[in-house]
Amino acid sequence: MGARNPDTVSFPPMAMQAITVAEIRAIGWTVRATCGRCRISLHTDLNHMVAIAGPDMVLWGKHPRCKVWAYGDDERCTGRILFEVRSIKGGSWRAMRWTDEVRAAVEMRSQSGSQDR
């Protein structure tokens, strides 16, 4: 007998659990990038993110420009990317928006980091 709702097996992601891309990768969450205009959804490779931007990069609240050439060779999509995360296959996607929870988690991490020095 299995659970009908995967979110009962593993709760949807919360910022307090993982803030940085290294923490998200370590906990095993899946991240996707979705454009609000052209509606393309792409898997986000966290290994490459860590290699390029570093382990302390925070995706929560980031909305970069879409990179899709949706309208021929002359015009790129003008949409913005929304990063979404889920904790388990089949689970609910959660938008990685900048919220009070995210702000509190970032502040808590920065305070604990400054106390360790």
N, C-alpha and C positions, 0 to 999 in steps of 0.2 A: 504494500500500500504506500503510495506516494502522496505528497502534498499537492493539492490542486493549484495552489498559489506559491510560486517560487519565493516570493517575498517573505513567506513564513519560515522558510528554510534559512535564508540569509537576509537580514534587513537591508533596505536600500542604503546606499552610501550616505554618510554624513561627514561634513568637513572636519569635525573633531577627531575622526578616526585617521584621516590621511589628508594632509594639506599639500605637500610637495609631490612632484611627479615620481620621485624615488619612493616615497611612502605609498603612493597609489600603486606603483609597480610591485612593491614588496608585499602588499596586502592581496594582490591578485585581481584587482578590479579591471574592467574593460572600459576604455574611453573611446568615444567617437566624436567626430567633428561634423556638424550639420550646418549647411548654409540656409539661412532663412529666406533667401530670394530664389536661388535655382534648385533648392531642395536636395542637393547632393549630400550623401552621408558617407564619410570615410572613416576607416579604422585609424586610430592614432597609435603609432608605435612608440610606446613609452621608453623602450631601450634607446631609440634614436633621440628622443627628447632629452633624456639624461645625458647622452653623449654630446649633444650639440649645445644645449642650454644650461646643463649642470643639474645636479640632483636637487637643488633648492628651488627650482623654478615652481611657481604657483600658477596653475591653470584656472583656478577658481576666479571668475570675474573677467577673464580675458575674452576679447571678441575681435580677433584679427580679420583682415579683409579676406574674402574668398579668393582662391587662386585659380578657379576654373575659367577656362576660355569657352564660355557657354554660347557666345554669339559670333563665332567665326574667329578669324585671325586678328581682327582689328580691335575687338572689344572684350575685356574681361568682365566677369560677373561683378556687380557693384555691391553684392550682399556682404553680410558679416557672419562669421562663424560663431556658433554656439557649441561649446564643449559639453558633452553629456557623459555620465558615468553610471555604471551598474556593477553590482557586487557579485552577481551570479548569472550564468546563462539562463535566459528566460525571465530574469528579474526585471523590475521597473527601471527605466532610465531616469536619472535625475539630472536636471540642468545644473551646470556648474556656475551658477550666478553668484555675484558678490552679495552676501547677506550679512546680517549681524552675527550669525553663527560663524561664518568664515572669518570675519573681522576679529571676533573673540579668539578663535583658534590661532590666527596669525599672531595676535598680540601675546597670547599665552606662550607660544613657541619662542617669540623674540625675547620675552622676559626671562624665560627659563634658560635661554642661550646666553644672555648677558650675565646671569647669576653664576653660571658655570665657569666663567673666566676669572 
